[in-house]
Amino acid sequence: VDWLLSGPPAENELIAQIYEKHHDKSLKSALEAKCGKKFFLALSALLLPPEEFLAMRMEQAMKGWGTDSNVLVRILGGLDHASKPSMCQVRDAYQRKYTRTLKDALRSELSGNFLKASIAWIDALDDPSQHLEVVTNVDVATTADGDLDQLIDDLLTEHESVDKMMAAVDAQEVYSCCHGWGTSDGKLIALLCSRSKPHLQKIATAYYEQRDKPLLARLR
């Protein structure tokens, strides 16, 4: 235990490999036989890279009868692009270990608004503008000439991200206008006629992603 507590994760991984080679069983299984549940969980965290340990905790939270929502909330809500490990690293580690995407795992275990919020957060990880606010929130007048090209590229990335988000919002509004009893013709006309043709195409793409159905099929 003293060795595990004093060493970095990479060294602990090496210790685990050497132990298994010499004793023909994993260090993890040896510890599990001698430790209480919580103490074993703590020691397991020392034997794995942080992202793999958190991926394992998410799998455990979704395994068996019921789902441990508290664990999922702590992990999903506690990590982002800047955290160590980042949520992206945990997501990728989960897919490597369990051969299914984290989104597919969440869909199989969750429902309702919790599922919607979880999937929206996972999708947000793929947004290339997530970390750009820090570098684009600057005074252009004080930006060095050599940095202007990069600043313009970052601003364009942010603009495209906002444009995609607005298309998703508009697609949801189109669905709301057409769903239920009757159609809110006035709202629908105001929305569609106030958008540019390129943006309408993005709305159609977003609608298909949300509903798995063409927008024209809904409007007909």
N, C-alpha and C positions, 0 to 999 in steps of 0.2 A: 504493500500500500504506500509506504514511504517513497519507493521508487516511482510509482505512478503519479503521486502528487508532486514530485519534484521535477519530473521530466516533461518536455514539450510533447505535443501529440505525435510528432514523427518518431520520437524516441520510444514512446509507449507502443506504437505500432510495431516497431522493430522488436521490442521485448516480447510482445504477443506472438510474433512469428517464430522467434527463437524458442519460446516456451512450447509452442505446438510441435515444433520439430523434435524437441528433446523428450517430450512427454506423450506425444501421440494423441493429444486432445487440446482443445482450445483453452486459452487462459480465461476466456469469458465463461465457459462452462464450468471450469474449476472454481472460479469466484462465485458463480451462482449457487454452487453446492454448499458454500461455506458462509454466505452473507445473507442478511435479510433483504427483503425486496427493495426497499428504498436505498439501502447502502449499495446493493448490487447495481441499481440504476445509476447511482452517482459514479461508481467505478467504471461502468460501461461508457460513460461520457468521456472518461480519460483514455479509453482504448481506441476511440474513433475520432476522425476529423470532425469538427463541430457540425458541418453541414450534413454529414452522414448520420450523426447521432440524432439531429433534429428530424431528419427524414425518417429514421427508425421510430422516433416517438410519435410522429404523425401516423405511421402505419399501425402502430400499436393502438393508437386512439380510435382507429377506424376498424379494428379487427374484432371479430367475435360478435356477441349480441350487444346491440346498442353502440353508440358512439360517444366518446369522451369529448364533448364539445368544449369543455374548459381548456383542455390541452391544445385543441385546434385554434381556439381564439387567442391563446397566449402566443402561439408560434406565428400564426398568420398576421395577428395585429402587432406583434413585437418586432418584426423584421421588415426591412425595405431594401432599396438599392445600396444605401450607405452603411447598413449594419454589417457586423462581422460575426458570423457569416451573413451574406446577403440572402434575401429571399430567393433570388435567382439561383444561387448556388444550392440552396436546399431543394428547390424544385428540380434542378438537374440531377442532384444526387438521388432524389426519390426515383426518378425515371430510370437511372442506371441500375439501382438496386432492385426495384420491384417490377421492371419491364412494362410499366404502364405509366401514363402521364398523371401528374398530380391532379389535374382537372378531372380526368376520368375517374380517379379514385374518389374525389369529393362528390362527383355526380352520383356515384353508386351508393353513397352513405348519407348524404345530406338532402335537404329539401327546403322549399319556401325561401324566405328572404335571406336566411343564413347561407344557403347555397348560392343565391344570386350575388350576395356581397362577396363571398369567397371567390367565385369565378371572376367577378369584376376585378378583384384585387390581383389575381393571378394574371389576367389579361393585361392589366396595367403594367406588369413587369416588362412586357414586350414593347412598351412605348419608349421609343428612343429619346424622347424629350424629358423623361422623368428627372434626370439629374442636371438639366440645362439651365434651370431658373437661376442658379447661383452664378453662372458665367454670363448670362444674357442680361441680368439686372444691373447694368452698368451705364455710365455716362459716355455716350459715343464720343463726345468732344475730348474726353481725356484718354480715349483708347489709342494705343500706339498704332501707327499705320500698318505695321506687320501683323497686327492681331485683327484687323478689320475683316479680312476675308473669312477667317474662322468664325468671327462673330456673326457675319451675314449668314453663313452656313447653319449655324446654331439657331438663329432666328427663323430661318426657313423651315428647319426641322420642327421647331415649336409651332409654327403656323400650320404646318401640315397635320400635326397632332391635334390641334384645336379644331381644324376643319373636319377631321375624321370624327372627333367627338360630337361636333354639331350635327353631322350627318346621322350619327346614331341616335341623337336626341330627336331629330326630325323624323326618323324612321319610326320611333316609338310613338310620336305624336300622330303620324299617319295611321298607325294601327289603332290608336285610341279614337280617332275620328271615324273609323270605319267599323269598329267593333261594337257589338251590342245591338240594341234596337235602333234601326235607322242609321243614317250617316250625317255627320256634322258637315254639311256641304260648304257652309261659309268658311269655317276654319280650314277645311281641306284646300279650298280654292286659294285662300289667303296665303297659306303656307307654300303650296306648290308654285304659285305664280310669282312669289317674291324671291325665289331662289334661281340662281343661274343654272344653265343646262349642265355644266360640269358638276355642280353641286347636286343636282337632281340625280345624276348618275351615281354619285357617292351615296345618296339616300337609298337608291335602289339596291346597291351592293350591301349596305348596312341592313336594310330590311330583310334581304335574303339570309344574311348571317344570323339575324335574330329569329326569324320565323320559318326558315327553310322553305320559303315559298316566294315566287316572284312578286314584285310589287304590282306589276300590271294585272296579275291574276286577282289581287285584292281590289284594285280600283275598278275592274270590270264588274 
